[in-house]
Amino acid sequence: LEVLVVHHQGEFRAYENRCAHFAIPLNARPDYTFVRDGAIVCQVHYARYAPEDGRCLRGDCDGEGLRPLRLARHGAQLALLL
């Protein structure tokens, strides 16, 4: 399981690092920034997802968003809850 953690408006959010459209990691290309203009962007076909809830904003994701994962915060550490 690859995990993507974003810090957005003071909150940490975790998602499975998998594009809803093509089932590849969102950061498949190491030379490309996958958070742009306030959205999480798939590096292969540029589907855009909202950082606050992972919903599809635009592109070939056709309304399917990122799979959210639960986080717990313990001081300065984050833990993934499975």
C-alpha positions as CSV (number, residue, x, y, z in Angstrom):
1,L,0.0,0.0,0.0
2,E,1.5,3.3,-1.1
3,V,0.3,6.3,0.9
4,L,0.1,10.0,0.0
5,V,-0.2,12.4,3.0
6,V,-1.0,16.0,2.3
7,H,-1.1,19.0,4.7
8,H,-4.1,21.2,3.6
9,Q,-5.5,24.1,5.6
10,G,-3.8,23.0,8.8
11,E,-5.0,19.4,8.6
12,F,-3.2,16.2,7.5
13,R,-5.1,13.9,5.1
14,A,-4.0,10.5,3.8
15,Y,-5.0,8.8,0.6
16,E,-4.0,5.6,-1.2
17,N,-1.4,6.8,-3.7
18,R,-3.3,5.4,-6.7
19,C,-5.1,7.3,-9.5
20,A,-8.8,6.5,-9.6
21,H,-8.7,6.4,-13.4
22,F,-5.7,4.3,-14.3
23,A,-4.7,2.6,-11.0
24,I,-1.1,3.9,-11.1
25,P,0.8,5.9,-8.4
26,L,0.0,9.6,-8.6
27,N,3.7,10.4,-8.5
28,A,4.7,7.9,-11.2
29,R,7.2,10.4,-12.7
30,P,9.9,11.5,-10.3
31,D,10.6,14.7,-12.2
32,Y,7.0,16.0,-11.8
33,T,5.4,17.8,-8.9
34,F,2.0,16.2,-8.2
35,V,0.5,18.9,-6.0
36,R,-0.2,22.0,-8.2
37,D,-2.5,25.0,-7.8
38,G,-4.1,23.6,-4.7
39,A,-5.0,20.2,-6.3
40,I,-3.4,16.7,-6.3
41,V,-2.6,15.9,-9.9
42,C,-2.0,12.5,-11.6
43,Q,1.3,12.8,-13.4
44,V,0.2,10.6,-16.3
45,H,-3.1,12.0,-17.5
46,Y,-3.5,15.0,-15.2
47,A,-6.7,14.1,-13.4
48,R,-7.2,16.5,-10.5
49,Y,-8.3,15.7,-7.0
50,A,-9.3,17.9,-4.1
51,P,-6.8,17.7,-1.2
52,E,-9.4,18.1,1.5
53,D,-11.5,15.0,0.6
54,G,-9.9,13.4,-2.5
55,R,-12.9,14.0,-4.8
56,C,-12.4,14.1,-8.5
57,L,-12.2,17.8,-9.7
58,R,-11.4,17.3,-13.3
59,G,-10.1,14.8,-15.8
60,D,-10.6,11.1,-16.6
61,C,-11.4,10.2,-13.0
62,D,-15.2,10.5,-13.9
63,G,-16.4,11.3,-10.4
64,E,-14.3,8.6,-8.7
65,G,-12.1,10.1,-6.0
66,L,-9.0,9.0,-4.1
67,R,-9.4,6.4,-1.4
68,P,-9.1,8.1,2.0
69,L,-7.1,6.5,4.7
70,R,-7.4,7.2,8.4
71,L,-4.6,8.9,10.3
72,A,-4.0,9.4,14.0
73,R,-1.8,12.2,15.3
74,H,0.4,11.6,18.4
75,G,2.3,14.8,19.1
76,A,4.6,15.4,16.0
77,Q,4.0,11.9,14.6
78,L,1.3,10.6,12.3
79,A,0.2,7.0,12.3
80,L,-1.8,5.3,9.6
81,L,-4.8,3.4,11.0
82,L,-5.5,0.2,9.0
